Structure formats: C-alpha cells, structure tokens
Amino acid sequence: MHTLSKASGKNLALTRGAYLLLVLIASYGVIWALTGCAGGALFRLGLARSEAVIFSSLLGFLLYPVIAITALAVRRPLRFWVVLALVSALLAMLGRSWGAR
C-alpha cells in the first residue's frame, strides 16, 4: 500500500513537471510570434528597425511571465491553449507577410 502511494506521487510530480515544461515552451512560442509581428508592425509604422526590435523585445519580456502564470492558473487549460495557438498562428502569418519585402 505504501509503495502504491509513493509511485502515484512520483507520477504526479512527473506530470506536473511535464506540464510546466510544456507551459514554458508554448509560452515562448506565443511570445516569439508576438514579438515578430509587433516588430514588423512597428517598422511598418515608421519606427527605425532597431527601435522596433528593441520595443517588441521588451514587450515580449513583459508578457512572457504573464502568459506563463496565466497558463498555470487558468481553470480550463485546453481552451486557453487553443486560443493562444490560434492567436499565435495568426500573428506568425501577419509577421511573415509584413517581413516579406
């Protein structure tokens, strides 16, 4: 009986660790798409390329922990990740179209 509870505790820790790793990697992907899109949009709006990159990178540094913490605290994580995946795909497509000159 004691062995079973120990194994389930290890499994729970492994599951939580895997979810945390998934949150960190997926949040990075969302921020990557957001940063690229924001940099392209700011450059198109007339900002110098270097300033657009710095501003969009700072925006990414601010929003990365917000997205990661929200992903860990949300009650329905699947819905949250579906919405984030759709938004990041849209932002990646916009960023690619703006970057193709």
N, C-alpha and C positions, 0 to 999 in steps of 0.2 A: 504494500500500500504506500509506503514511504517513497519507494522508487518511482511509482507512477506519478506522484505529485512533483517529484524532482524533474522528471522528464517533461512534464507538462509546463513547468516553469521555464525550462530551457527552451522549449518550443515557443513559448510566449515571448521570451526575450529575443529569440531569433526572428520571430515575426515582426516584433516592434522595431528591431534593428534594420530589417529589410525595408519596412515601410518608411523609416526615417531616411534611409539611403535613397529610396525612390522619391521622397519629397524633395530632398536636396538636389538631385539630378534633374527632376522635372521642373523645379522652380528655376534652376539655372537655364534650362531650355526656354522657358517662358521669358525670362529676363533677356536672354540673348536675342530673341525675336523682337522684343520691345525696344531694346537698345538700337538694333539695326534700323528698325522702322523710324524711331524718333530721330536718329542721326540723319537719315535720308530726308525726312520731312523738314528738319531744321535747316539742312543745307539748301533744300529747295526753296525755303522761305527767305533765304538771303544771308544766313549766318555763314561765317567762314567755316571751312571744312574742319579745321582743328577745334574751333569753339563748339561746333555741332557735336563732334565726337566727345569732347570733354563733358558737355552738358548732358548728353544722353547717357554717358557712363555714370555720371553722378546720380542721375535719375535711377539707373539700374541698381546702384549701390544702396539707394534709399528703399527701393521697392522689393528687393530680394528678400530681406528678412520679413517684410510684411506678408509676402506671398507664402513664405515657408511657415511662418507662425500660423497664418490663417489656415493653411492646409492641414496643420496638426490639430487645430482647434475646431474645425468645422464638423457638424453632426453627420452630414452626408458627403463623404469624401468623393464618391464616384461622380456625383453631379458636379461638384466643384472642379474636378479634373477634366471632365468632359467640356465644361465651359472654358476652362483655361486652354485646353488643347485646341478648341475651335478658334479662340481669340488669338492664340499664338500662331496658328496656321494662317489666319487672315493677315496678321502683322508681318509674318515672314513673306507672304506673297506681295504685300504692299512694299516692303523693304526691297525685295528683289526687283520689282518693277521700277521703283524710283532709282535704284542703283544702276540699272542698265541704261547707260547713256551712249 
